[in-house]
Amino acid sequence: MSWFSRMSRRGRTVAIGTAATLVLLAVAVFVPVPYVALGPGVTVNTLGSVDGAPVITMTGPDVPASVGELEAEQAAPDAGHLNMTTISVTDDVPLVEALSLWASGRYALVPREEIYPPERTVEQVNEQNAAQFTASETAAEIAALRYLDYPEVVVVSRVPDDSPSAGVLALGDRVVSVDGRAVTDADSLRSVMADTSPGQTVTLGVEPYEEDSAASAPEGGTDSTDSTDSTDSTVDTAPVQERTVTLTSNPDLGPQGSLGIEFAELPDAPFDIHIALENIGGPSAGLMFTLGIIDGLTPGDLTGGRFIAGTGTMEVSGDETSVGAIGGVLLKMIAARDAGATVFLVPEGNCAEALTQVPDGLELVRVGSLQQAMTALDDLRAGRTPVGC
């Protein structure tokens, strides 16, 4: 360091300042800040294809003829769009890049811990997002089939370890009869069970759940309460088997017997619905998947040839099918407009935020339920102005 000591005071000051500046620049360019950048993500037409594979397909017996119409629509050059939208997450962002993204007006910076909580790994967060995406596909199937009035069946959604049905019934099994009396829905199951007593042995007609199907049923109502409407998929079952259960008592049921199960009512279609998308997470595609399925199962084109995009969770509860608010609506609107959308379906709970920054040429349509979304599409096809934000 003799060269440094021989420098003048001014020279040493300049050298130290230069070195410090270079260090700061290196930090700004190479060291990530504790933020992630959220921006417009991919947008996918639920009526179209990705890498040559249709996003939504229906297979099996009794597939409606309209499914063939959908395939023809997808191939048409002026085909309409029902696009789901996403946001992108950029992690490990250095300061200079973070500021550049923020200044573009197309990205938002949020503390990293909001996206990746410190108590969870990135892999765990990604797994949760993937599970939410799968649940959104399931909710879409249920909502679409219920909207189209497909019949519903009773499916086992939970069998506690201490239940008399443990080892007899399994998650996803469909109960079709009790002692020869038909079970077609939750009310008929409750009616049949009302004539039983604790200690009685009953014979159940069961269509076992097939493990290789996409279906499963989560926790739901008990055999003494209203059935749940939340589940992971529609029903896919095997031929009927007979199984016996010795009923137990349940204080909530009074003198009647209890199977000791929880069950769900699910729509039953004679065909399978498949949604094929990878590397996308979160629950917000539910609405657009639902509309895509309805379009495929009904004659005609829901879009009227228009490029429509949107977002929103599909919330199925009782007879109500609502559209839930989501995060990042402004970024999804940018993604939609960039892709060519002229109409954007906005969850009612996101309307106030959406109105703060509307991309030029994008019409916002307010939707609080599946019925409102269908009405809005009817209005667009008829040339009427749908209810906006």
For each residue, the residues with C-beta under 8 A, 3 or more apart:
1: 4 5
2: 5 6
3: 6 7
4: 1 7 12 15
5: 1 2
6: 2 3
7: 3 4 11 12 15
8: 11 12
9: 12 13
10: 13 14
11: 7 8 14 15
12: 4 7 8 9 15 16
13: 9 10 16 17
14: 10 11 17 18
15: 4 7 11 12 18 19
16: 12 13 19 20
17: 13 14 20 21
18: 14 15 21 22
19: 15 16 22 23
20: 16 17 23 24
21: 17 18 24 25
22: 18 19 25 26
23: 19 20 26 27
24: 20 21 27 28
25: 21 22 28 29
26: 22 23 29 30 31
27: 23 24 30 31 95
28: 24 25 31 94 95 96
29: 25 26 94 95 96
30: 26 27 94
31: 26 27 28 94 95
32: 91 92 93 94
33: 93 94 95 98
34: 111 112 113
35: 93 98 109 110 111 112
36: 89 90 91 93 109 110 112 115 116
37: 89 90 93 97 98 101 102 107 108 109
38: 87 88 89 90 107 108 109 110 115 328 331
39: 87 88 90 101 106 107 108 331
40: 87 88 106 331 332 334 335 338
41: 85 86 87 88 331 332 335
42: 86 88 280 335
43: 83 84 85 86 309 332 335 336 338 339 341
44: 48 50 55 83 84 277 280
45: 48 55 81 82 83
46: 55 56 82 83 84 288 289 291 292
47: 55 56 70 73 74 79 80 81 82 292 295 296 303
48: 44 45 54 55 74 79 81
49: 52 53 54 55 74
50: 44 53 55 276 277
51:
52: 49
53: 49 50 276
54: 48 49 57 71 74 276
55: 44 45 46 47 48 49 50 275 276 277 292
56: 46 47 70 273 274 275 276 289 292 293 296
57: 54 273 274 276
58: 63 64 67 271 272 273 274 296 297
59: 63 271 272 274
60: 63 270 271 272
61: 270 271
62: 270 271
63: 58 59 60 67 271
64: 58 67 297 298
65: 68 69 299
66: 69 70 296 297 298 299 300
67: 58 63 64 70 71 296 297
68: 65 71 72
69: 65 66 72 73 299 300
70: 47 56 66 67 73 74 295 296
71: 54 67 68 74 75
72: 68 69 75 76
73: 47 69 70 76 79 80 301
74: 47 48 49 54 70 71 79
75: 71 72 79
76: 72 73 79
77:
78: 305
79: 47 48 73 74 75 76 305
80: 47 73 301 302 303 304 305 306 307 308
81: 45 47 48 303 306 307 308 309 340 341
82: 45 46 47 288 291 292 295 302 303 308 309 310
83: 43 44 45 46 288 307 308 309 310 336 339 341
84: 43 44 46 284 285 288 289 309 310 311
85: 41 43 284 288 309 310 311 332 333 335 336
86: 41 42 43 280 282 284 285 332 335
87: 38 39 40 41 327 328 331 332 335
88: 38 39 40 41 42
89: 36 37 38 115
90: 36 37 38 39 93 101 107
91: 32 36 112 115 116 122
92: 32
93: 32 33 35 36 37 90 97 98 101 109
94: 28 29 30 31 32 33 97 98
95: 27 28 29 31 33 98 99
96: 28 29 99 100
97: 37 93 94 100 101
98: 33 35 37 93 94 95 101 102 109
99: 95 96 102 103
100: 96 97 103 104
101: 37 39 90 93 97 98 104 106 107 109
102: 37 98 99 107 108 109
103: 99 100
104: 100 101 107
105:
106: 39 40 101 331 334
107: 37 38 39 90 101 102 104 331
108: 37 38 39 102 328 330 331
109: 35 36 37 38 93 98 101 102
110: 35 36 38 114 115
111: 34 35 114
112: 34 35 36 91 115 116
113: 34 116 117 118
114: 110 111 117
115: 36 38 89 91 110 112 125
116: 36 91 112 113 120 122 125
117: 113 114 120 125
118: 113
119:
120: 116 117 124 125
121: 124 125
122: 91 116 125 126
123: 126 127
124: 120 121 127 128
125: 115 116 117 120 121 122 128 129
126: 122 123 129 130 281
127: 123 124 130 131
128: 124 125 131 132 281
129: 125 126 132 133 281 282
130: 126 127 133 134 281
131: 127 128 134 135
132: 128 129 135 136 281 282 283
133: 129 130 136 137 277 280 281 282 283 285
134: 130 131 137 138 232
135: 131 132 138 139 232 283
136: 132 133 139 140 282 283 284 285 286 289 313 314
137: 133 134 140 141 275 285 286 289
138: 134 135 141 142 231 232 233
139: 135 136 142 143 230 283 286 290 313 314 315 316
140: 136 137 143 144 275 285 286 287 289 290 292 293 314
141: 137 138 144 145 233 234 267 273 289 293
142: 138 139 145 146 229 231 233 234 266 267 316
143: 139 140 146 147 286 290 314 316 321 370
144: 140 141 147 148 290 293 294 297
145: 141 142 148 150 234 267 269 293
146: 142 143 149 150 152 267 316 321
147: 143 144 290 294 321 370 371 374
148: 144 145 294 297 298
149: 146
150: 145 146 267 268 269
151: 184 267 268
152: 146 185 265 266 267 268
153: 174 176 184 185 235 265 266 268
154: 174 175 176 183 184 185 186 189 227 263 264 265
155: 172 173 174 175 209 217 231 235 263 264 265 266
156: 159 165 169 170 171 172 173 174 175 209 217 261 262 263
157: 171 217 218 219 220 221 228 231 261 262 263 264
158: 171 218 219 220 261 262
159: 156 163 165 166 169 170 171 260 261 262
160: 163 166 260
161: 166
162: 166 260
163: 159 160 166 248 259 260 261
164: 168 245 246 247 248 258 259 260
165: 156 159 168 169 245 259 260 261
166: 159 160 161 162 163 169 260
167:
168: 164 165 204 243 244 245
169: 156 159 165 166 173 175 204 206 243 245 259 261
170: 156 159 173 208 209
171: 156 157 158 159 209 216 217
172: 155 156 209 215 216 217 237
173: 155 156 169 170 206 207 208 209 237
174: 153 154 155 156 206 207 209 235 237
175: 154 155 156 169 178 183 189 204 205 206 263
176: 153 154 182 183 205 206 207 240
177: 180 181 182 183 204 205 240
178: 175 181 183 189 192 193 196 202 203 204 205
179: 192 202 203
180: 177 203 205
181: 177 178 192
182: 176 177 188
183: 154 175 176 177 178 188 189 192 205
184: 151 153 154 188
185: 152 153 154 188 189 265
186: 154 189 190 221 226 227 263 265
187: 190 191
188: 182 183 184 185 191 192
189: 154 175 178 183 185 186 192 193 223 263
190: 186 187 193 194 223 224
191: 187 188 194 195
192: 178 179 181 183 188 189 195 196
193: 178 189 190 196 223 253 256 257 258 259
194: 190 191 256
195: 191 192 256
196: 178 192 193 200 202 247 256 257
197: 200 247 255 256 257
198: 247 248 249 255 256 257 258
199: 246 247 257
200: 196 197 246 247 257
201: 244 245 246 247
202: 178 179 196 244 245 247 257
203: 178 179 180 242 243 244
204: 168 169 175 177 178 242 243 244 245
205: 175 176 177 178 180 183 240 241 242
206: 169 173 174 175 176 240 241 242 243
207: 173 174 176 237 238 239 240 241
208: 170 173 237 238 241
209: 155 156 170 171 172 173 174 213 215 216 236 237 238
210: 213 215 236 237 238
211:
212:
213: 209 210 233 236 272
214: 233 236 272 274
215: 172 209 210 232 233 234 235 236
216: 171 172 209 231 232 233
217: 155 156 157 171 172 220 231 232 233 263 264 266
218: 157 158 228 230 231 232 264
219: 157 158 228 262
220: 157 158 217 227 228 230 231 262 263 264
221: 157 186 225 226 227 228 262 263 264
222: 225 250 252 261 262 263
223: 189 190 193 253 258 259 260 261 262 263
224: 190 250 252 253 258
225: 221 222 252
226: 186 221 318
227: 154 186 220 221 263 264 265
228: 157 218 219 220 221 231 262 263 264 265
229: 142 264 265 316 317 318
230: 139 218 220 264 316 317
231: 138 142 155 157 216 217 218 220 228 264 266
232: 134 135 138 215 216 217 218
233: 138 141 142 213 214 215 216 217 236 266
234: 141 142 145 215 266 267 268 269 273
235: 153 155 174 215 266 267 268
236: 209 210 213 214 215 233 272
237: 172 173 174 207 208 209 210
238: 207 208 209 210 241
239: 207
240: 176 177 205 206 207
241: 205 206 207 208 238
242: 203 204 205 206
243: 168 169 203 204 206
244: 168 201 202 203 204
245: 164 165 168 169 201 202 204 259
246: 164 199 200 201
247: 164 196 197 198 199 200 201 202 257 258 259
248: 163 164 198 257 258 260
249: 198 253 257 258
250: 222 224 253 258 260
251:
252: 222 224 225
253: 193 223 224 249 250 256 257 258
254:
255: 197 198
256: 193 194 195 196 197 198 253
257: 193 196 197 198 199 200 202 247 248 249 253
258: 164 193 198 223 224 247 248 249 250 253
259: 163 164 165 169 193 223 245 247
260: 159 160 162 163 164 165 166 223 248 250
261: 156 157 158 159 163 165 169 222 223
262: 156 157 158 159 219 220 221 222 223 228
263: 154 155 156 157 175 186 189 217 220 221 222 223 227 228
264: 154 155 157 217 218 220 221 227 228 229 230 231
265: 152 153 154 155 185 186 227 228 229
266: 142 152 153 155 217 231 233 234 235
267: 141 142 145 146 150 151 152 234 235
268: 150 151 152 153 234 235
269: 145 150 234 272 273
270: 60 61 62
271: 58 59 60 61 62 63
272: 58 59 60 213 214 236 269
273: 56 57 58 141 234 269 293
274: 56 57 58 59 214
275: 55 56 137 140 289
276: 50 53 54 55 56 57
277: 44 50 55 133 280
278:
279:
280: 42 44 86 133 277 285
281: 126 128 129 130 132 133
282: 86 129 132 133 136 285 326
283: 132 133 135 136 139 286 313 324 326
284: 84 85 86 136 311 312 313 326 327 332
285: 84 86 133 136 137 140 280 282 288 289 311
286: 136 137 139 140 143 283 289 290 312 313 314 315 323 324
287: 140 290 291 310 311 312 313 314 323 345 347 367 370 373
288: 46 82 83 84 85 285 291 292 309 310 311 312 345
289: 46 56 84 136 137 140 141 275 285 286 292 293 314
290: 139 140 143 144 147 286 287 293 294 314 370 373
291: 46 82 287 288 294 295 302 310 373 374 377
292: 46 47 55 56 82 140 288 289 295 296
293: 56 140 141 144 145 273 289 290 296 297
294: 144 147 148 290 291 297 298 302 374
295: 47 70 82 291 292 298 301 302 303
296: 47 56 58 66 67 70 292 293
297: 58 64 66 67 144 148 293 294
298: 64 66 148 294 295 302
299: 65 66 69
300: 66 69
301: 73 80 295 304 305
302: 80 82 291 294 295 298 374 377 381
303: 47 80 81 82 295 306 307 308 377 380 381
304: 80 301 377 380 381
305: 78 79 80 301
306: 80 81 303 342 343 380
307: 80 81 83 303 339 340 341 342 343
308: 80 81 82 83 303 341 342 343 344 345 377 380
309: 43 81 82 83 84 85 288 332 335 336 339 341 343 344 345
310: 82 83 84 85 287 288 291 336 344 345 346 365 367 373
311: 84 85 284 285 287 288 326 329 332 345 346 347 350
312: 284 286 287 288 323 324 325 326 345 346 347 350 367
313: 136 139 283 284 286 287 323 324 325 326 347
314: 136 139 140 143 286 287 289 290 321 323 324 370
315: 139 286 320 321 322 323 324
316: 139 142 143 146 229 230 320 321
317: 229 230 320 321 322
318: 226 229
319:
320: 315 316 317 369
321: 143 146 147 314 315 316 317 369 370 371
322: 315 317 368 369 370
323: 286 287 312 313 314 315 347 348 367 368 369 370 372 373
324: 283 286 312 313 314 315 347 349
325: 312 313 347 348 349 350
326: 282 283 284 311 312 313 329 332 347 350
327: 87 284
328: 38 87 108 331 332
329: 311 326 332 333 346 347 350 353 354
330: 108 333 334 353 354 356 357
331: 38 39 40 41 87 106 107 108 328 334 335
332: 40 41 43 85 86 87 284 309 311 326 328 329 335 336
333: 85 329 330 336 337 344 354 357 358 359 362 364
334: 40 106 330 331 337 338 359
335: 40 41 42 43 85 86 87 309 331 332 338 339
336: 43 83 85 309 310 332 333 339 341 344 359 362
337: 333 334 340 341 344 359 360 361 362
338: 40 43 334 335
339: 43 83 307 309 335 336
340: 81 307 337
341: 43 81 83 307 308 309 336 337 344 362
342: 306 307 308 361 362 363
343: 306 307 308 309 362 363 365 380
344: 308 309 310 333 336 337 341 354 362 363 364 365
345: 287 288 308 309 310 311 312 365 367 373 376
346: 310 311 312 329 350 351 354 364 365 366 367 389
347: 287 311 312 313 323 324 325 326 329 350 351 367 368
348: 323 325 351 366 367 368
349: 324 325 368
350: 311 312 325 326 329 346 347 353 354
351: 346 347 348 354 355 364 366 389
352: 355 356 389
353: 329 330 350 356
354: 329 330 333 344 346 350 351 357 358 364 389
355: 351 352 358 364 389
356: 330 352 353
357: 330 333 354
358: 333 354 355 362 364
359: 333 334 336 337 362
360: 337
361: 337 342
362: 333 336 337 341 342 343 344 358 359
363: 342 343 344 388
364: 333 344 346 351 354 355 358 388 389
365: 310 343 344 345 346 376 380 386 387 388 389
366: 346 348 351 372 387 388 389
367: 287 310 312 323 345 346 347 348 372 373 376
368: 322 323 347 348 349 372
369: 320 321 322 323 372 373
370: 143 147 287 290 314 321 322 323 373 374
371: 147 321 374 375
372: 323 366 367 368 369 375 376 387
373: 287 290 291 310 323 345 367 369 370 376 377
374: 147 291 294 302 370 371 377 378
375: 371 372 378 379 386
376: 345 365 367 372 373 379 380 386 387
377: 291 302 303 304 308 373 374 380 381 386
378: 374 375 381 382
379: 375 376 382 384 385 386
380: 303 304 306 308 343 365 376 377 383 384 386
381: 302 303 304 377 378
382: 378 379
383: 380
384: 379 380
385: 379 388
386: 365 375 376 377 379 380
387: 365 366 372 376
388: 363 364 365 366 385
389: 346 351 352 354 355 364 365 366
